[in-house]
Amino acid sequence: METIEHLAARASLFKYLSLGFSPPGTISFPELFAHLREACASLPPGHRELLAPILETEIPQWSEEDYGRLFGPGGVVSIYETEYDPLVAVRKGHELADLLGFYTAFGFKLRGDRHELPDHLAVELEFMSLLLVKLLYARQRGMEEAQEVTYTAIASFLRDHLGRWVEAFAEAVDQARAFLAYGVLARIVRDLVGEECRLSG
């Protein structure tokens, strides 16, 4: 049985991973990995078994310039979901509208000062964190209908968005071997989202 502590740890993990894929200056990598390791200790067994070996590795060298070289304009890897769709030219508008529909339905607003598109990885990870927080809130208060709605939303969001592209994203980051710290972070996201997909069916 998944406990309140498990839900809180999953929500924290997604939140910190969102910060890790946000532009530099949000959080340092040593601080980020300290928080990730702390959250990992309270995860459900399946999550912990997958992620503990990755999180126990020594943090590779990194610099704030790595983010721009890897994910910025003209960078090696795209950090946007729609860029992994072979029919991006046809479907991009629909996919962005669908994401905004999810966000609006759960009161999730994009920060106006950040100018990030809704399909940015950090935004999608933060939204997953919010869904898990809402699930935690509903569970604590015995709100069964709210729990069902949130479970359904998590499964749909993983199926239609986050779960569809993180593996390709992680592989692209892994191939950019000059950016090892982000490679570790991308593997954590890939394995975490994979386990969440398994949990949600």
N, C-alpha and C positions, 0 to 999 in steps of 0.2 A: 504494500500500500504506500502510495506516495504521500509524504508528509508535508506539512506547511514549510518546514525547513528546506526540503527538497525544492519546492516551488520557488521559495525566496532565493535559493542559490542559483537556480536556472535563470531567474529574472536578472540577478546580479551579473551573471556571466555574459548574458546578451548585452547588458548595458555597458559593461567594461569593454567588450569587443567592439561595440559601436564607437566608443571613445578611441579605441586603438586604430580604427579606420577613418577617424575624423582628421581634418587637417592638423598639422603640427601645432604644438602649443597647448593642446587640450590636456594632455597627460604625458608624462615621460614613460619610456618603456620599462625601466626598473619598477616604477610605481605601479604601472599597469599589470605587470606580471605578478607582483606581490598580491594585488587584488584578485587576479584570476586564480592564483594558487589557493588563496583563502576561500574563495567561492567553491572551488573544486572539492575541497575537503568536506563540504556539506551536500554534495550532489547525490542523486540516486546512484546505486552501485553500477548500473550499466554505463551511465555517463562517466563516472569516476574511472572505471577500468579503461575506457577509451582515451580519456584526456590526460590522466595522470602522467603517463610516460612522456607525452609531449611537453607538459608543463614543468616536468622535472629537468628538462634539458637546460643547459646554460644559455642565457639570453645572448644571441649573437650581437656583434657590434652593429650599430645603426647610427644614423644622423638624421636630423630633421629635414635635410635636403633630399633624403631618400624618397620621402612621400611624393614630392613634386616630380622627381625623375621617374618614379614608377607609375604614379596615377595621374599626374598633371597633364595639361595639354601637350600632345606629342609624346606622352609617356609610353612605357612598354606594355602596360596592362590597363584595360578599362575597368573601372570600379562601378560601372553602371549596368544594371540588369539587362536593359533593352539591347545593349551592344552585343549580347550573347545570343540574340535571336536572329537566325539566318534571314528572317523576313522583317527585319527591323524597319525598313523603309515603309512597309505596309502597315505594320502593327504597332509601331511605337506610340502613337497617339492613344490607341485603345488601351495599351498596357499601362501607360501613365495615368489615364483616367480611372482604370480599375484600381490601381494603387491608391489614388486619392479617394476613391470610394471606400476602401478599407479604412483609411486614416480618418476620414470624416465620420464614419459610423462609430468609431471608438474615441472620438474627441481628440485625435492626435493631430497637432498642427505643426507644420514646418516653420522653423525660425526664419523670420524675414531677413535678418541680418546675415544669414549664412548663404542664401541663394543656392541651396542644394536642390537638385531635382529629386522627385520622389523615389526614383529607382536607384539612388546611391546606396551602396552597401551599408554605410553607417546608419542611414535613415531606416532601412529595412530591419537592421538588427535592433535598433532602438524601439521600433514598433513591436517586434517580438517580445522585447522586455516588458513593454507596456501591457501586452496581452497577458503575459504571465502574472504581472502584478494584479491585473483585474481578476484573473482566475483565483489568485491567492485571496484577494479581498472577498470575492463571492464565497469561496470555500470557508473562510473564517466565520462568515455570517450565515452560513447555511442557505445561501440563495441558489437553489438548485437550477432554476431556469437560466439565471445569469451564467452559471457554470456551463450549462449545455451550449448556450449561445457562444461563449468564449472558446470552448473546446472546438466547436464547429469552425469558428473563425481561424483558429490556429491551424487546423488541418487544411482549410481552404487556402490560407496564405502560404503555407509551406508548399502545397501542391501547385498553386498557380504562379507563385513568385519565388520566394527565397530558396525553396528546395530544388528549383529547376535549374539554377545556374551556379550555385556556389562551388560545385565540384569542378566545373570548367574554369571558374575564376581561380580556385586554389591551384589547379594544374598550371595555369598561365603564370601565376606568381612563383610557383616552384621552379619553372623553367627560367625565370629571370634570376639566376643564381647569385647575382651581385647584391640582392636584397634579402639576405637570409632571415633577418628578424621578421619581416613581413611574411616570409614563407612559413615560419613557425606559426604566426598568427592566423594565416589563411588555412593551415591544416587544422588548427583548433576549430575554426568556424566550420570547415567542411565536416569534421567528425561530430561536432555538436549538432549541426543541422541534420545530419544523417540520423543521429539518434532520436532527435525530435520527430523526424519523419516516421521512424519506426514506431515510436510511441503513439503517434496520432493515426497510424494505420495508412 
